[in-house]
Amino acid sequence: MRWDATAVSEHDDVAVVLRNVTAGERVVVRLPGGERAIVARGAIPLCHKIALRDLVPGATVLRYGQCIGETTTLVALGEWVHVHNLRSRRAVAHVTGGNDMSPGFDAEAFVDSACAAVSLPIHPEQRAAVADNVRRLHAMADALLAFPLPTRASDDEPRP
């Protein structure tokens, strides 16, 4: 079956659409456990996110098994998820230990899904090396996201 969106973790709340989607269109999402069809509630641009479930305001949103932010409004299954209903948690302190809200990152699943999405073959002997590189990039991204951003007294002040 042809698929239109992908999610790489069974815990993902959103999938990334691989083409422009129109309102009311059936979207086939490739998931780790198979495929699932959902109906888009509105237009969704290429490479943007579609909700895989209903999300209440303040819900943590996972993409690729990682927290990317929290909802600012009610988000319905099939709705476009972007800055109009999602707030980044980049500047929020990284949660560690037993309270970590994002499950472990599966580099192999990410590589398999990303390569399939763009029809990029990877030789089986190279898959582990590519996954190791993805793990290193993921660790660097986690470190950057955990780095606190400077705060300003007012939005009217110029940025340094």
Contacts in CASP RR format, 6 or more apart in sequence:
PFRMAT RR
TARGET T0000
AUTHOR 0000-0000-0000
METHOD contacts of the structure
MODEL  1
MRWDATAVSEHDDVAVVLRNVTAGERVVVRLPGGERAIVARGAIPLCHKI
ALRDLVPGATVLRYGQCIGETTTLVALGEWVHVHNLRSRRAVAHVTGGND
MSPGFDAEAFVDSACAAVSLPIHPEQRAAVADNVRRLHAMADALLAFPLP
TRASDDEPRP
1 28 0 8 1.000
1 35 0 8 1.000
2 28 0 8 1.000
3 18 0 8 1.000
3 28 0 8 1.000
3 29 0 8 1.000
3 30 0 8 1.000
3 35 0 8 1.000
4 17 0 8 1.000
4 18 0 8 1.000
4 19 0 8 1.000
4 21 0 8 1.000
4 27 0 8 1.000
4 28 0 8 1.000
4 29 0 8 1.000
5 15 0 8 1.000
5 16 0 8 1.000
5 17 0 8 1.000
5 18 0 8 1.000
5 21 0 8 1.000
5 27 0 8 1.000
5 28 0 8 1.000
5 29 0 8 1.000
5 30 0 8 1.000
5 50 0 8 1.000
6 15 0 8 1.000
6 16 0 8 1.000
6 18 0 8 1.000
6 29 0 8 1.000
6 30 0 8 1.000
6 113 0 8 1.000
6 116 0 8 1.000
6 117 0 8 1.000
7 14 0 8 1.000
7 15 0 8 1.000
7 16 0 8 1.000
7 29 0 8 1.000
7 30 0 8 1.000
7 31 0 8 1.000
7 32 0 8 1.000
7 52 0 8 1.000
7 63 0 8 1.000
7 64 0 8 1.000
7 113 0 8 1.000
8 32 0 8 1.000
8 64 0 8 1.000
8 65 0 8 1.000
8 106 0 8 1.000
8 109 0 8 1.000
8 110 0 8 1.000
8 113 0 8 1.000
8 114 0 8 1.000
9 32 0 8 1.000
9 62 0 8 1.000
9 64 0 8 1.000
9 65 0 8 1.000
9 103 0 8 1.000
9 106 0 8 1.000
9 109 0 8 1.000
10 31 0 8 1.000
10 32 0 8 1.000
10 33 0 8 1.000
11 62 0 8 1.000
11 65 0 8 1.000
11 102 0 8 1.000
11 103 0 8 1.000
12 31 0 8 1.000
12 52 0 8 1.000
12 62 0 8 1.000
12 63 0 8 1.000
12 64 0 8 1.000
12 65 0 8 1.000
13 51 0 8 1.000
13 52 0 8 1.000
13 53 0 8 1.000
13 55 0 8 1.000
13 59 0 8 1.000
13 60 0 8 1.000
13 61 0 8 1.000
13 62 0 8 1.000
13 63 0 8 1.000
14 49 0 8 1.000
14 50 0 8 1.000
14 51 0 8 1.000
14 52 0 8 1.000
14 61 0 8 1.000
14 62 0 8 1.000
14 63 0 8 1.000
14 68 0 8 1.000
14 81 0 8 1.000
15 29 0 8 1.000
15 30 0 8 1.000
15 31 0 8 1.000
15 49 0 8 1.000
15 50 0 8 1.000
15 52 0 8 1.000
16 47 0 8 1.000
16 48 0 8 1.000
16 49 0 8 1.000
16 50 0 8 1.000
16 63 0 8 1.000
17 27 0 8 1.000
17 44 0 8 1.000
17 45 0 8 1.000
17 46 0 8 1.000
17 47 0 8 1.000
17 48 0 8 1.000
17 49 0 8 1.000
17 50 0 8 1.000
18 46 0 8 1.000
18 47 0 8 1.000
18 117 0 8 1.000
19 46 0 8 1.000
20 43 0 8 1.000
20 44 0 8 1.000
20 45 0 8 1.000
20 46 0 8 1.000
21 27 0 8 1.000
21 40 0 8 1.000
21 42 0 8 1.000
21 43 0 8 1.000
21 44 0 8 1.000
21 50 0 8 1.000
22 40 0 8 1.000
22 42 0 8 1.000
22 43 0 8 1.000
23 40 0 8 1.000
23 41 0 8 1.000
23 42 0 8 1.000
23 43 0 8 1.000
24 39 0 8 1.000
24 40 0 8 1.000
24 41 0 8 1.000
24 42 0 8 1.000
25 39 0 8 1.000
25 40 0 8 1.000
26 37 0 8 1.000
26 38 0 8 1.000
26 39 0 8 1.000
26 40 0 8 1.000
27 37 0 8 1.000
27 38 0 8 1.000
27 39 0 8 1.000
27 40 0 8 1.000
27 50 0 8 1.000
27 78 0 8 1.000
28 35 0 8 1.000
28 36 0 8 1.000
28 37 0 8 1.000
29 35 0 8 1.000
29 36 0 8 1.000
29 37 0 8 1.000
29 38 0 8 1.000
29 50 0 8 1.000
29 52 0 8 1.000
30 113 0 8 1.000
30 116 0 8 1.000
32 109 0 8 1.000
36 52 0 8 1.000
38 50 0 8 1.000
38 52 0 8 1.000
38 77 0 8 1.000
38 78 0 8 1.000
39 78 0 8 1.000
40 50 0 8 1.000
40 78 0 8 1.000
40 80 0 8 1.000
41 76 0 8 1.000
41 77 0 8 1.000
41 78 0 8 1.000
41 79 0 8 1.000
41 80 0 8 1.000
42 78 0 8 1.000
42 79 0 8 1.000
42 80 0 8 1.000
43 80 0 8 1.000
44 50 0 8 1.000
44 80 0 8 1.000
45 80 0 8 1.000
48 80 0 8 1.000
48 81 0 8 1.000
48 82 0 8 1.000
49 63 0 8 1.000
49 80 0 8 1.000
49 81 0 8 1.000
49 82 0 8 1.000
49 86 0 8 1.000
50 78 0 8 1.000
50 79 0 8 1.000
50 80 0 8 1.000
50 81 0 8 1.000
51 75 0 8 1.000
51 76 0 8 1.000
51 77 0 8 1.000
51 78 0 8 1.000
51 79 0 8 1.000
51 80 0 8 1.000
51 81 0 8 1.000
52 77 0 8 1.000
52 78 0 8 1.000
53 77 0 8 1.000
54 74 0 8 1.000
54 75 0 8 1.000
54 76 0 8 1.000
54 77 0 8 1.000
55 61 0 8 1.000
55 71 0 8 1.000
55 74 0 8 1.000
55 75 0 8 1.000
56 71 0 8 1.000
56 74 0 8 1.000
57 71 0 8 1.000
57 72 0 8 1.000
57 73 0 8 1.000
57 74 0 8 1.000
58 70 0 8 1.000
58 71 0 8 1.000
58 72 0 8 1.000
59 70 0 8 1.000
59 71 0 8 1.000
59 75 0 8 1.000
60 67 0 8 1.000
60 69 0 8 1.000
60 70 0 8 1.000
60 89 0 8 1.000
60 101 0 8 1.000
60 102 0 8 1.000
61 67 0 8 1.000
61 68 0 8 1.000
61 69 0 8 1.000
61 70 0 8 1.000
61 71 0 8 1.000
61 81 0 8 1.000
61 86 0 8 1.000
62 68 0 8 1.000
62 102 0 8 1.000
62 103 0 8 1.000
64 105 0 8 1.000
64 110 0 8 1.000
65 102 0 8 1.000
65 103 0 8 1.000
65 104 0 8 1.000
65 105 0 8 1.000
65 106 0 8 1.000
66 102 0 8 1.000
66 105 0 8 1.000
66 138 0 8 1.000
66 142 0 8 1.000
67 89 0 8 1.000
67 101 0 8 1.000
67 102 0 8 1.000
68 86 0 8 1.000
68 88 0 8 1.000
68 89 0 8 1.000
69 86 0 8 1.000
69 87 0 8 1.000
69 88 0 8 1.000
69 89 0 8 1.000
70 86 0 8 1.000
70 87 0 8 1.000
70 89 0 8 1.000
71 81 0 8 1.000
71 85 0 8 1.000
71 86 0 8 1.000
71 87 0 8 1.000
72 85 0 8 1.000
72 86 0 8 1.000
72 87 0 8 1.000
73 85 0 8 1.000
75 81 0 8 1.000
75 85 0 8 1.000
75 86 0 8 1.000
79 85 0 8 1.000
90 145 0 8 1.000
90 149 0 8 1.000
91 148 0 8 1.000
91 149 0 8 1.000
93 146 0 8 1.000
93 148 0 8 1.000
94 142 0 8 1.000
94 145 0 8 1.000
94 146 0 8 1.000
95 101 0 8 1.000
105 135 0 8 1.000
105 138 0 8 1.000
107 131 0 8 1.000
107 132 0 8 1.000
107 134 0 8 1.000
107 135 0 8 1.000
107 138 0 8 1.000
108 127 0 8 1.000
108 131 0 8 1.000
110 131 0 8 1.000
110 134 0 8 1.000
111 122 0 8 1.000
111 127 0 8 1.000
111 130 0 8 1.000
111 131 0 8 1.000
111 134 0 8 1.000
114 120 0 8 1.000
115 121 0 8 1.000
115 122 0 8 1.000
122 130 0 8 1.000
150 160 0 8 1.000
152 159 0 8 1.000
END
